[in-house]
Amino acid sequence: MRDSTGFTPDFAAVLGVGSIVLWPAGADLGFAAMPNLQHLLEANEGYALARANVADARPSRHLAVVTCMDARIDVFAVLGLHLGEAHVIRNAGGRVTEDVLRSLALSTHVLGADTVVVMQHTKCGLAGATNEQLRQRTGADLEFYPIGHHREALREDIHVLVNTEYLKPVKAIAGFVYDVESGQVEDVVRWEREAQAGS
């Protein structure tokens, strides 16, 4: 039986308020989520035996993909990519946030990416919502980067990428919208850096 915190009474007593409890790996705490987590570990055993070993952290296609965390999007399958070919950066909505810029700074300067795809999708939870609605729903006083219209949001995000001084290594950017029902991708907007004279 669980109390209002979601913990079993015995574990709640050990946990206390504001404390952090660590337990040995593999310990059976009786949580409902534990079978799900155990499934992940068991699946990993099979993966580790059969996995493709990609030694180079640099994306072989010099590509970085920014997309949504939505569970319906299999990024590699959707874009015909394989392990080791692209960096994939995911967040709610597939928006260009400060943390996405941080990742792209490393992807471009350290790991050689020069092409960025920003891919949003239909039926997104951020589409048609407002910051105020999302703050009320989550209790978090954050900027959620809601999406009014995909074309406008993609153009806004690409404008940010183009005008971020430290992303000069980026040569090309595309804005896509993935249809979660048909599986098709709409090519919405493209940008390419003009070649410098004498280059």
C-alpha positions as CSV (number, residue, x, y, z in Angstrom):
1,M,0.0,0.0,0.0
2,R,1.3,3.5,-0.9
3,D,0.8,6.7,1.0
4,S,-0.1,10.1,-0.6
5,T,3.6,10.6,-1.6
6,G,3.5,7.5,-3.8
7,F,5.9,5.5,-1.6
8,T,5.2,2.4,0.4
9,P,4.9,3.3,4.2
10,D,8.1,1.6,5.1
11,F,10.1,3.3,2.4
12,A,8.5,6.7,3.2
13,A,9.7,6.4,6.7
14,V,13.2,5.8,5.6
15,L,13.1,8.5,3.0
16,G,12.0,11.4,5.2
17,V,11.4,14.9,3.9
18,G,14.0,16.5,1.7
19,S,16.5,13.7,2.0
20,I,18.1,11.5,-0.6
21,V,18.3,7.8,-0.1
22,L,20.6,5.5,-2.1
23,W,20.2,1.8,-2.4
24,P,22.3,-1.0,-3.8
25,A,22.0,-1.8,-7.5
26,G,19.5,-4.6,-8.0
27,A,17.8,-4.1,-4.6
28,D,14.1,-5.0,-4.7
29,L,12.2,-2.0,-3.4
30,G,8.8,-3.1,-4.6
31,F,8.1,-0.1,-6.8
32,A,5.6,-0.6,-9.7
33,A,8.2,1.0,-12.0
34,M,10.9,-1.5,-11.2
35,P,9.8,-4.2,-13.7
36,N,10.0,-1.6,-16.4
37,L,13.5,-0.5,-15.4
38,Q,14.5,-4.1,-15.1
39,H,13.3,-4.7,-18.7
40,L,15.6,-1.9,-19.9
41,L,18.6,-3.6,-18.2
42,E,17.7,-7.0,-19.6
43,A,17.3,-5.6,-23.1
44,N,20.7,-3.9,-22.8
45,E,22.4,-7.3,-22.3
46,G,21.2,-8.4,-25.7
47,Y,22.1,-5.1,-27.3
48,A,25.6,-5.1,-25.9
49,L,26.3,-8.5,-27.5
50,A,25.1,-7.5,-31.0
51,R,25.6,-3.7,-31.2
52,A,27.5,-1.9,-33.9
53,N,30.6,-0.5,-32.5
54,V,31.0,3.2,-33.6
55,A,34.4,4.4,-32.4
56,D,34.2,8.0,-33.7
57,A,32.0,10.5,-31.8
58,R,31.9,12.8,-34.8
59,P,28.8,12.5,-37.0
60,S,29.9,11.0,-40.3
61,R,27.3,13.0,-42.2
62,H,28.4,16.2,-40.4
63,L,24.8,16.5,-39.4
64,A,22.9,17.6,-36.2
65,V,19.2,17.1,-35.9
66,V,17.1,19.1,-33.4
67,T,13.8,17.5,-32.8
68,C,11.0,16.8,-30.3
69,M,11.2,14.3,-27.4
70,D,7.8,12.9,-28.6
71,A,7.8,9.1,-28.2
72,R,6.3,8.7,-31.7
73,I,9.4,9.9,-33.5
74,D,12.1,7.4,-34.4
75,V,14.5,10.0,-35.7
76,F,17.0,7.6,-37.3
77,A,14.2,5.7,-39.1
78,V,12.3,8.8,-40.2
79,L,15.4,10.4,-41.8
80,G,17.1,7.2,-43.0
81,L,20.0,7.6,-40.7
82,H,22.3,5.1,-39.0
83,L,24.2,5.1,-35.7
84,G,27.2,7.4,-36.0
85,E,25.9,9.5,-38.8
86,A,24.3,12.4,-36.9
87,H,23.9,14.1,-33.5
88,V,20.3,14.1,-32.3
89,I,19.3,16.8,-29.8
90,R,15.8,16.5,-28.4
91,N,13.6,18.6,-26.2
92,A,9.9,19.5,-25.9
93,G,8.8,20.8,-29.3
94,G,12.1,20.5,-31.0
95,R,12.7,24.2,-30.3
96,V,16.1,26.0,-30.4
97,T,16.7,26.9,-26.8
98,E,19.8,28.0,-24.9
99,D,20.7,24.4,-24.2
100,V,20.3,23.4,-27.8
101,L,22.7,26.2,-28.7
102,R,25.1,24.8,-26.1
103,S,25.0,21.4,-27.7
104,L,25.3,22.8,-31.2
105,A,28.4,24.8,-30.2
106,L,30.1,21.6,-29.3
107,S,28.7,19.7,-32.3
108,T,30.0,22.2,-34.7
109,H,33.3,23.4,-33.2
110,V,34.5,20.2,-31.6
111,L,32.8,17.4,-33.6
112,G,32.6,18.7,-37.1
113,A,28.8,19.1,-37.8
114,D,28.1,21.7,-40.5
115,T,24.5,21.0,-41.3
116,V,21.5,21.4,-39.0
117,V,18.0,20.0,-39.4
118,V,15.3,21.4,-37.1
119,M,12.3,19.0,-37.2
120,Q,9.0,19.7,-35.5
121,H,5.9,17.5,-35.9
122,T,2.2,17.4,-36.2
123,K,0.0,16.9,-33.1
124,C,2.7,18.4,-30.9
125,G,1.7,19.2,-27.3
126,L,3.2,22.6,-27.6
127,A,1.1,23.5,-30.7
128,G,-1.7,25.9,-30.0
129,A,-0.8,26.2,-26.3
130,T,0.4,29.3,-24.5
131,N,3.1,29.8,-22.0
132,E,0.5,30.7,-19.3
133,Q,-1.5,27.5,-20.0
134,L,1.6,25.4,-19.8
135,R,2.8,27.1,-16.6
136,Q,-0.5,26.5,-15.0
137,R,-0.5,22.9,-16.0
138,T,3.0,22.1,-14.9
139,G,3.5,24.5,-12.0
140,A,6.8,25.5,-13.5
141,D,7.5,29.2,-14.2
142,L,9.5,28.5,-17.4
143,E,9.6,29.6,-21.0
144,F,8.1,26.7,-22.9
145,Y,8.5,27.9,-26.4
146,P,4.9,27.2,-27.5
147,I,4.2,26.7,-31.2
148,G,1.5,28.9,-32.8
149,H,2.3,27.8,-36.4
150,H,5.0,25.4,-37.4
151,R,6.2,27.5,-40.3
152,E,6.6,30.6,-38.1
153,A,8.3,28.7,-35.3
154,L,10.7,27.1,-37.7
155,R,11.6,30.4,-39.3
156,E,12.1,31.9,-35.8
157,D,14.4,29.1,-34.7
158,I,16.4,29.2,-37.9
159,H,16.8,32.9,-37.5
160,V,18.3,32.3,-34.1
161,L,20.7,29.7,-35.5
162,V,21.8,32.0,-38.4
163,N,22.3,34.9,-36.1
164,T,24.2,33.1,-33.4
165,E,27.8,34.3,-33.9
166,Y,29.5,31.2,-32.6
167,L,27.6,29.0,-35.1
168,K,29.5,30.3,-38.1
169,P,30.7,26.7,-38.9
170,V,27.1,25.9,-39.9
171,K,26.8,25.9,-43.7
172,A,23.2,24.7,-44.2
173,I,20.0,24.6,-42.1
174,A,16.6,23.0,-42.9
175,G,13.3,23.2,-41.2
176,F,11.1,20.1,-41.4
177,V,7.7,19.1,-40.1
178,Y,7.1,15.4,-39.5
179,D,3.6,14.1,-39.8
180,V,3.1,11.5,-37.0
181,E,0.2,9.9,-38.9
182,S,1.6,9.5,-42.4
183,G,5.2,9.3,-41.5
184,Q,6.1,11.8,-44.1
185,V,8.3,14.9,-43.7
186,E,7.5,18.3,-45.2
187,D,10.5,20.4,-46.2
188,V,9.4,23.8,-45.0
189,V,12.3,26.1,-45.1
190,R,16.0,26.0,-46.1
191,W,19.0,28.3,-45.5
192,E,22.5,28.1,-46.8
193,R,25.5,30.3,-45.9
194,E,26.9,32.3,-48.7
195,A,30.4,31.3,-49.7
196,Q,33.0,33.8,-48.7
197,A,34.9,35.5,-51.5
198,G,38.1,33.6,-52.2
199,S,37.0,30.5,-50.4
